[in-house]
């Protein structure tokens, strides 16, 4: 284990240790008896509202419940009362990290580590945060030092492997993952991390080790179990053993689906609302929104649709910087939708043009930390931004929007075989995924009608067949001249965080085309949810509406 922070100003913690109610509350939190902890802490704080140790425990409880804003407010109150409470400051850094506020996390950890330089937990969090803002050299240096200090810590080796993979040091990344498995052979996330490179093929000994872990270790967590099933799905897929492969993928998805609460009706209703609000009349009243930065290029659509390939192509241009999948557009939408019954859609519809412009500036300010060069354009390739196409148009009218589109059966089955670190709750059920794809196509077809030419679509299979034609068309849409480097994108050694990181370091190929066919006998729920989309692809308009009707019935 990495040693946890030890607060040099221990009087705050010592005060809590002497109080039986706080001891019981801390034990309840550690044992996941959160309902027992909350009344104890509330009662104590009514008696002693300035007890910073109790405030910190309440913040920990809020974090365990997923109430990160509440946790942040409590920790800031504790630090207001006790600015030298280093453990609380370290806890606050962790809460900021969970909210994707990575730059603030780094700033806060600088204070923590200045006061407590040997804090290995803080250094590990710092390395993770640095990686999230693209400071990979510093992150690698920290992980390298930490793995030397704690060579038996498997998860440190795993995190080190993640960053090595991201910067293109695949052999070193694989070695780090293998070292993690040597320390903890049943750590499912590491097996999946190897599988997720897409270029590593497991041998018979690897398969036996994973099967043995699943069959013999009853203490395995569900997370380890689902990661092992995903990895074995990949292992048997590489061996062309479709039935065994699908069996493992199916078991993995069933476990993950059971952990999540996903209702496909919510996305369908959300798309209905957007279509109803973003009418030609509404948009024509805002047609004068012709000011604003042209810096951002949004690549959106379904995950596993080729967006990383498009990003790599564009980021090989001398005027375009690649970043990563940025969380900022969803964060802005969620923030603006608070307190509005229908969420961000009606909030945005009611906004003044000045407020819309402020939101565009807010996006540019939030994403500035990700820009490491002086190139005039930068890419946000978060696929799920398709739901915010109308918002992007209104707050950044000069931004470019590129829709990465892949055959629905290949795309959706690729998602079914993929375990995502977070989000993408729709992807763990074939029928949910088909509905999600149909709703995505339906919304993009709407914007094709009401904002013709606003979104540039790249059909993955057409790009593979005629790369130069479609690369030139994409660059022309962005407004930059053609450069040969964009066709030689695989030579670009930039950092890539997504599951396609190694695939985009190879020339364009057809490896991902028609992969669904070997599994067709198990894909009826997906086909049913897609309706006619998988027959008509790449045609979309009327058939997209039909697919939505089929999915809702």
For each residue, the residues with C-beta under 8 A, 3 or more apart:
1: 153
2: 120 121 124 146 150 153 156
3: 6 120 121
4: 121
5: 86 87 90 112 116 119 121 122
6: 3 10 116
7: 10 12 13 85 86 87
8: 86 115 116
9: 12 82 84 85 86
10: 6 7 13 14
11: 14 15
12: 7 9 15 16 52 53 56 82 85 87 88
13: 7 10 16 17 53 87
14: 10 11 17 18
15: 11 12 18 19 51 53
16: 12 13 19 22 23 26 51 53 54 57
17: 13 14 22 23
18: 14 15
19: 15 16 22 23 44 53 54
20: 23 24
21: 24 25 40 43 44
22: 16 17 19 25 26 40 41 44 53 54 57
23: 16 17 19 20 26 27
24: 20 21 27 28 36 40
25: 21 22 28 29 36 37 40 41 44 54 57 61
26: 16 22 23 29 30 37 57
27: 23 24 30 31 33
28: 24 25 31 33 34 36 37 40
29: 25 26 32 33 34 37 57 60 61 64
30: 26 27
31: 27 28
32: 29 64
33: 27 28 29 36 37
34: 28 29 37 38 61 64 65
35: 38
36: 24 25 28 33 39 40
37: 25 26 28 29 33 34 40 41 57 61
38: 34 35 41 42 61
39: 36 42 43
40: 21 22 24 25 28 36 37 43 44
41: 22 25 37 38 44 45 54 57 58 61
42: 38 39 45 46 58
43: 21 39 40 46 47
44: 19 21 22 25 40 41 47 48 51 54
45: 41 42 48 49 51 54 55 58
46: 42 43 49
47: 43 44
48: 44 45 51 54
49: 45 46
50: 81
51: 15 16 44 45 48 54 55
52: 12 55 56 78 81 82 85 88
53: 12 13 15 16 19 22 56 57
54: 16 19 22 25 41 44 45 48 51 57 58
55: 45 51 52 58 59 74 75 77 78 81
56: 12 52 53 59 60 74 75 78 85 87 88 91
57: 16 22 25 26 29 37 41 53 54 60 61
58: 41 42 45 54 55 61 62 74
59: 55 56 62 63 70 71 72 74 75 78 88 91 95
60: 29 56 57 63 64 71 91
61: 25 29 34 37 38 41 57 58 64 65
62: 58 59 65 67 68 70 71 74
63: 59 60 66 67 68 71 91 94 95 98
64: 29 32 34 60 61
65: 34 61 62
66: 63
67: 62 63 70 71
68: 62 63 71 72 95 98 99
69: 72 73 99
70: 59 62 67 73 74
71: 59 60 62 63 67 68 74 75 95
72: 59 68 69 75 76 92 95 96 99
73: 69 70 76 77
74: 55 56 58 59 62 70 71 77 78
75: 55 56 59 71 72 78 79 88 89 91 92 95
76: 72 73 79 80 92
77: 55 73 74 80 81
78: 52 55 56 59 74 75 81 82 85 88
79: 75 76 82 83 85 88 89 92
80: 76 77 83
81: 50 52 55 77 78
82: 9 12 52 78 79 85 88
83: 79 80
84: 9
85: 7 9 12 52 56 78 79 82 88 89
86: 5 7 8 9 89 90 112 115 116
87: 5 7 12 13 56 90 91
88: 12 52 56 59 75 78 79 82 85 91 92
89: 75 79 85 86 92 93 108 111 112
90: 5 86 87 93 94 109 112 119 121 122 125
91: 56 59 60 63 75 87 88 94 95
92: 72 75 76 79 88 89 95 96 108
93: 89 90 96 97 105 108 109 112 122 125 129
94: 63 90 91 97 98 105 125
95: 59 63 68 71 72 75 91 92 98 99
96: 72 92 93 99 101 102 104 105 108
97: 93 94 100 101 102 105 125 128 129 132
98: 63 68 94 95
99: 68 69 72 95 96
100: 97 132 327 331
101: 96 97 104 105
102: 96 97 105 106 129 132 133 369
103: 106 107 133 369
104: 96 101 107 108
105: 93 94 96 97 101 102 108 109 125 126 129
106: 102 103 109 110 126 129 130 133
107: 103 104 110 111
108: 89 92 93 96 104 105 111 112
109: 90 93 105 106 112 113 122 125 126 129
110: 106 107 113 114
111: 89 107 108 114 115
112: 5 86 89 90 93 108 109 115 116 119 122
113: 109 110 116 117 119 122 123 126
114: 110 111 117
115: 8 86 111 112
116: 5 6 8 86 112 113 119 122
117: 113 114
118:
119: 5 90 112 113 116 122 123
120: 2 3 123 124 146 149 150
121: 2 3 4 5 90 124 125
122: 5 90 93 109 112 113 116 119 125 126
123: 113 119 120 126 127 142 145 146
124: 2 120 121 127 128 142 143 146 156 159
125: 90 93 94 97 105 109 121 122 128 129
126: 105 106 109 113 122 123 129 130 142
127: 123 124 130 131 138 139 142 143 146 159 163
128: 97 124 125 131 132 139 159
129: 93 97 102 105 106 109 125 126 132 133
130: 106 126 127 133 135 136 138 139 142
131: 127 128 134 135 136 139 162 163 166
132: 97 100 102 128 129
133: 102 103 106 129 130 369 370
134: 131 323 324 370 372 495
135: 130 131 138 139
136: 130 131 139 140 163 166 167 495
137: 140 141
138: 127 130 135 141 142
139: 127 128 130 131 135 136 142 143 163
140: 136 137 143 144 160 163 164 167
141: 137 138 144 145
142: 123 124 126 127 130 138 139 145 146
143: 124 127 139 140 146 147 156 159 160 163
144: 140 141 147 148 160
145: 123 141 142 148 149
146: 2 120 123 124 127 142 143 149 150 153 156 160
147: 143 144 150 151 153 156 157 160 176 179
148: 144 145 151
149: 120 145 146
150: 2 120 146 147 153 156
151: 147 148 183
152: 183
153: 1 2 146 147 150 156 157 183
154: 157 158 180 181 183 184 187 190
155: 158 159 180 187
156: 2 124 143 146 147 150 153 159 160
157: 147 153 154 160 161 176 177 179 180 183 190
158: 154 155 161 162 176 177 180 187 189 190 193
159: 124 127 128 143 155 156 162 163
160: 140 143 144 146 147 156 157 163 164 176
161: 157 158 164 165 173 174 175 176 177 180 190 193
162: 131 158 159 165 166 173 193
163: 127 131 136 139 140 143 159 160 166 167
164: 140 160 161 167 169 170 172 173 176
165: 161 162 168 169 170 173 193 197 501 502
166: 131 136 162 163 495 496 497 501
167: 136 140 163 164 493 495
168: 165 493 494 495 496 501 505
169: 164 165 172 173
170: 164 165 173 174 197 199 502
171: 174 175
172: 164 169 175 176
173: 161 162 164 165 169 170 176 177 197
174: 161 170 171 177 178 194 197 200
175: 161 171 172 178 179
176: 147 157 158 160 161 164 172 173 179 180
177: 157 158 161 173 174 180 181 190 193 194
178: 174 175 181 182 194
179: 147 157 175 176 182 183
180: 154 155 157 158 161 176 177 183 184 187 190
181: 154 177 178 184 185 187 190 191
182: 178 179 185
183: 151 152 153 154 157 179 180
184: 154 180 181 187 190
185: 181 182 209 213
186: 213 217 220 224 228
187: 154 155 158 180 181 184 190 191 224
188: 191 192 213 220 223 224 225 226 227 228 231
189: 158 192 193 223 224 227
190: 154 157 158 161 177 180 181 184 187 193 194
191: 181 187 188 194 195 206 210 227 228 231
192: 188 189 195 196 227 228 230 231 419
193: 158 161 162 165 177 189 190 196 197
194: 174 177 178 190 191 197 200 202 231
195: 191 192 198 200 202 230 231 234 235
196: 192 193 234 418 419 499
197: 165 170 173 174 193 194 200 501 502
198: 195 499 500 502 503
199: 170 502 503
200: 174 194 195 197
201: 235 238
202: 194 195 206 207 210 231 234 235 238
203: 206 207
204: 207 208
205: 208 209
206: 191 202 203 209 210 235
207: 202 203 204 210 211 232 235 236
208: 204 205 211 212
209: 185 205 206 212 213
210: 191 202 206 207 213 214 228 231 232 235
211: 207 208 214 215 232
212: 208 209 215 216 217
213: 185 186 188 209 210 216 217 220 224 228
214: 210 211 217 220 225 228 229 232
215: 211 212
216: 212 213
217: 186 212 213 214 220
218:
219:
220: 186 188 213 214 217 224 225 228
221: 224 225
222: 225 226 255 259
223: 188 189 226 227
224: 186 187 188 189 213 220 221 227 228
225: 188 214 220 221 222 228 229 255
226: 188 222 223 229 230 251 252 255 256 419
227: 188 189 191 192 223 224 230 231 252 419
228: 186 188 191 192 210 213 214 220 224 225 231 232
229: 214 225 226 232 233 248 249 251 252 255
230: 192 195 226 227 233 234 248 249 252 417 418 419
231: 188 191 192 194 195 202 210 227 228 234 235
232: 207 210 211 214 228 229 235 236 244 245 248
233: 229 230 236 237 245 246 248 249 252 417
234: 195 196 202 230 231 237 238 245 417
235: 195 201 202 206 207 210 231 232 238 239 245
236: 207 232 233 239 241 242 244 245 248
237: 233 234 240 241 242 245 417
238: 201 202 234 235
239: 235 236 245
240: 237 518
241: 236 237 244 245
242: 236 237 245 246 518 519
243: 246 247
244: 232 236 241 247 248
245: 232 233 234 235 236 237 239 241 242 248 249 519
246: 233 242 243 249 250 519 522
247: 243 244 250 251
248: 229 230 232 233 236 244 245 251 252
249: 229 230 233 245 246 252 253 416 417
250: 246 247 253 254 522
251: 226 229 247 248 254 255
252: 226 227 229 230 233 248 249 255 256 419
253: 249 250 256 257 416 428 429
254: 250 251 257 258 428
255: 222 225 226 229 251 252 258 259
256: 226 252 253 259 260 419 428
257: 253 254 260 262 428 429 432
258: 254 255
259: 222 255 256
260: 256 257 425 428
261: 425
262: 257 425 426 428 429 432
263: 266
264: 267 268 426 431 432 435 436 551
265: 268 269
266: 263 269 270
267: 264 270 271 387 426 435 436 439
268: 264 265 271 272 435 439 548 551 552
269: 265 266 272 273
270: 266 267 273 274 343 345 387
271: 267 268 274 275 387 439 442 443 548
272: 268 269 275 276
273: 269 270 276 277 342 345 346
274: 270 271 277 278 345 387 390 443 446
275: 271 272 278 442 443 446
276: 272 273 279
277: 273 274 282 345 346 349 390
278: 274 275 282 283 390 446 447 450
279: 276 282 283 450
280: 283 284 450
281: 284 285
282: 277 278 279 285 286 349
283: 278 279 280 286 287 393 450 451
284: 280 281 287
285: 281 282
286: 282 283 289 353 356 394
287: 283 284
288: 353
289: 286 292 353 356 357 394 397
290: 397 398
291: 357 397 398
292: 289 357 360 395 396 397 398 399
293: 296 360 364 396 398 399
294: 376 377 398 399 400 479
295: 364 376 377 378 399
296: 293 363 364 367 377 378 379 380 396 399 400
297: 314 320 377 378 379 380 399 400 402 478
298: 329 379 380 381 382 385 392 399 400 401 402
299: 307 310 311 314 379 380 381 383 402 404
300: 307 381 382 383 384 385 386 389 401 402 403 404
301: 305 307 383 386 403 404 405 406 440 444
302: 305 383 386 404 405 406 411 412 415 436 437 440
303: 307 383 384 415 418 420 424 427
304: 406 411 414 415 418 499
305: 301 302 383 404 405 406 411 460
306: 309 310 404 406 458 460 463
307: 299 300 301 303 310 311 381 383 404
308: 311 312 381 496 498 499 500 501 503 504
309: 306 312 313 460 463 489 500 503 504 508
310: 299 306 307 313 314 381 402 404 458 463 474
311: 299 307 308 314 315 322 379 381 496 504
312: 308 309 315 316 322 489 490 492 494 496 504
313: 309 310 316 471 474 486 487 489
314: 297 299 310 311 317 320 322 379 474 475 478 486
315: 311 312 320 321 322 379 489 492 494
316: 312 313 483 485 486 488 489 491 492
317: 314 320 475 480 483 485 486
318: 375 483 485
319: 375 376 377 480
320: 297 314 315 317 375 377 378 379 478 480
321: 315 371 372 373 375 377 378 379
322: 311 312 314 315 378 379 381 494 496
323: 134 326 367 370 371 378 379 380 381
324: 134 370 381 497 498
325: 380 381 382 383 497 498
326: 323 329 367 370 380 382
327: 100 330 331 382
328: 331 332 363 366 367 380
329: 298 326 332 333 363 380 382 385 388 391 392
330: 327 333 334 382 384 385 388
331: 100 327 328 334 335 366
332: 328 329 335 336 359 362 363 366 391 395
333: 329 330 336 337 343 344 348 388 391
334: 330 331 337 338 344
335: 331 332 338
336: 332 333 340 344 347 348 359
337: 333 334 340 342 343 344 345 347
338: 334 335
339:
340: 336 337 343 344 346 347
341: 346
342: 273 337 345 346
343: 270 333 337 340 346 347
344: 333 334 336 337 340 347 348 391
345: 270 273 274 277 337 342 348 349 390
346: 273 277 340 341 342 343 349 350
347: 336 337 340 343 344 350 351
348: 333 336 344 345 351 356 390 391 394
349: 277 282 345 346
350: 346 347
351: 347 348 355 356 359 394
352: 355 356
353: 286 288 289 356 357
354: 357 358
355: 351 352 358 359
356: 286 289 348 351 352 353 359 360 394 395
357: 289 291 292 353 354 360 361 395
358: 354 355 361 362
359: 332 336 351 355 356 362 363 395
360: 292 293 356 357 363 364 395 396
361: 357 358 364 365
362: 332 358 359 365 366
363: 296 328 329 332 359 360 366 367 395 396
364: 293 295 296 360 361 367 368
365: 361 362 368
366: 328 331 332 362 363 369
367: 296 323 326 328 363 364 370 371 378 380
368: 364 365 371
369: 102 103 133 366
370: 133 134 323 324 326 367 378
371: 321 323 367 368 378
372: 134 321
373: 321
374:
375: 318 319 320 321 378
376: 294 295 319
377: 294 295 296 297 319 320 321 400 478 480
378: 295 296 297 320 321 322 323 367 370 371 375
379: 296 297 298 299 311 314 315 320 321 322 323
380: 296 297 298 299 323 325 326 328 329 367 385
381: 298 299 300 307 308 310 311 322 323 324 325 498
382: 298 300 325 326 327 329 330 385
383: 299 300 301 302 303 305 307 325 386 404
384: 300 303 330 387 423 424
385: 298 300 329 330 380 382 388 389 392
386: 300 301 302 383 389 403 440 443 444
387: 267 270 271 274 384 440 443
388: 329 330 333 385 391 392
389: 300 385 386 392 393 401 443 444 447 455
390: 274 277 278 345 348 393 394 447
391: 329 332 333 344 348 388 394 395
392: 298 329 385 388 389 395 396 399 401
393: 283 389 390 396 397 401 447 451 454
394: 286 289 348 351 356 390 391 397
395: 292 332 356 357 359 360 363 391 392
396: 292 293 296 360 363 392 393 399
397: 289 290 291 292 393 394
398: 290 291 292 293 294
399: 292 293 294 295 296 297 298 392 396
400: 294 296 297 298 377 456 477 478 479
401: 298 300 389 392 393 454 455 456
402: 297 298 299 300 310 455 456 457 458 474 477
403: 300 301 386 444 455 456 457 458
404: 299 300 301 302 305 306 307 310 383 458 460
405: 301 302 305 457 458 459 460 538
406: 301 302 304 305 306 410 411 414 459 460 461
407: 410 411 460 461 513 534 537 538
408: 411 412 434 437 441 530 533 534 537
409: 412 413 516 523 526 527 530 534
410: 406 407 413 414 512 513 514 515 516
411: 302 304 305 406 407 408 414 415 437
412: 302 408 409 415 416 430 433 434 437 526 530
413: 409 410 416 417 515 516 519 523 526
414: 304 406 410 411 417 418 512 515
415: 302 303 304 411 412 418 424 427 433
416: 249 253 412 413 427 428 430 433 526
417: 230 233 234 237 249 413 414
418: 196 230 303 304 414 415 427 499
419: 192 196 226 227 230 252 256
420: 303 423 424 427
421:
422:
423: 384 420
424: 303 384 415 420 427
425: 260 261 262 428
426: 262 264 267 429 432 433 435 436
427: 303 415 416 418 420 424 432 433 436
428: 253 254 256 257 260 262 416 425 432
429: 253 257 262 426 432 433 525
430: 412 416 433 434 523 525 526 529
431: 264 434 435 525 526 528 529
432: 257 262 264 426 427 428 429 435 436 529
433: 412 415 416 426 427 429 430 436 437 526 529
434: 408 412 430 431 437 438 525 526 527 528 529 530 551
435: 264 267 268 426 431 432 438 439 529 551
436: 264 267 302 426 427 432 433 439 440
437: 302 408 411 412 433 434 440 441 529 530 533
438: 434 435 441 442 529 530 531 533 544 547 548 550 551
439: 267 268 271 435 436 442 443 548 551
440: 301 302 386 387 436 437 443 444
441: 408 437 438 444 445 533 540 544 547
442: 271 275 438 439 445 446 544 545 547 548
443: 271 274 275 386 387 389 439 440 446 447
444: 301 386 389 403 440 441 447 448 455 457 540 544
445: 441 442 448 449 540 541 544 545
446: 274 275 278 442 443 449 450
447: 278 389 390 393 443 444 450 451 454 455
448: 444 445 451 452 455 540 541
449: 445 446 452 541
450: 278 279 280 283 446 447
451: 283 393 447 448 454 455
452: 448 449
453:
454: 393 401 447 451
455: 389 401 402 403 444 447 448 451
456: 400 401 402 403 473 474 477
457: 402 403 405 444
458: 306 310 402 403 404 405 462 463 470 474
459: 405 406 462 463 470 538
460: 305 306 309 404 405 406 407 463 464
461: 406 407 464 465 513 538
462: 458 459 465 466 470 538
463: 306 309 310 458 459 460 466 467 470 471 508
464: 460 461 467 508 509 510 513
465: 461 462
466: 462 463 469 470
467: 463 464 470 471 487 508
468: 471 472 487
469: 466 472 473
470: 458 459 462 463 466 467 473 474
471: 313 463 467 468 474 475 482 486 487
472: 468 469 475 476 482
473: 456 469 470 476 477
474: 310 313 314 402 456 458 470 471 477 478
475: 314 317 471 472 478 480 481 482 483 486
476: 472 473 479
477: 400 402 456 473 474
478: 297 314 320 377 400 474 475
479: 294 400 476
480: 317 319 320 377 475 483
481: 475
482: 471 472 475 486
483: 316 317 318 475 480 486
484: 487 488
485: 316 317 318 488 489 491 492
486: 313 314 316 317 471 475 482 483 489
487: 313 467 468 471 484
488: 316 484 485 491 492
489: 309 312 313 315 316 485 486 492 504
490: 312 504 505 506 507
491: 316 485 488
492: 312 315 316 485 488 489
493: 167 168 505
494: 168 312 315 322
495: 134 136 166 167 168
496: 166 168 308 311 312 322 500 501 504 505
497: 166 324 325 501
498: 308 324 325 381 501
499: 196 198 304 308 418
500: 198 308 309 496 503 504
501: 165 166 168 197 308 496 497 498 504 505
502: 165 170 197 198 199 505 506
503: 198 199 308 309 500 506 511 512
504: 308 309 311 312 489 490 496 500 501
505: 168 490 493 496 501 502
506: 490 502 503 509
507: 490
508: 309 463 464 467
509: 464 506
510: 464 513
511: 503
512: 410 414 503 515
513: 407 410 461 464 510
514: 410 517
515: 410 413 414 512 518 519
516: 409 410 413 519 520 523
517: 514 520
518: 240 242 515
519: 242 245 246 413 515 516 522 523
520: 516 517 523
521:
522: 246 250 519
523: 409 413 430 516 519 520 526 527
524: 527 528
525: 429 430 431 434 528 529
526: 409 412 413 416 430 431 433 434 523 529 530
527: 409 434 523 524 530 534
528: 431 434 524 525 531 550
529: 430 431 432 433 434 435 437 438 525 526 550 551
530: 408 409 412 434 437 438 526 527 533 534 547 550 551
531: 438 528 543 546 547 548 549 550 551
532: 535 536 543 546 547 550
533: 408 437 438 441 530 536 537 540 543 544 547
534: 407 408 409 527 530 537
535: 532
536: 532 533 539 540 543
537: 407 408 533 534 540
538: 405 407 459 461 462
539: 536 543
540: 441 444 445 448 533 536 537 543 544
541: 445 448 449 544 545
542: 545 546
543: 531 532 533 536 539 540 546 547
544: 438 441 442 444 445 533 540 541 547 548
545: 442 445 541 542 548 549
546: 531 532 542 543 549 550
547: 438 441 442 530 531 532 533 543 544 550 551
548: 268 271 438 439 442 531 544 545 551 552
549: 531 545 546 552 553
550: 438 528 529 530 531 532 546 547 553
551: 264 268 434 435 438 439 529 530 531 547 548
552: 268 548 549
553: 549 550
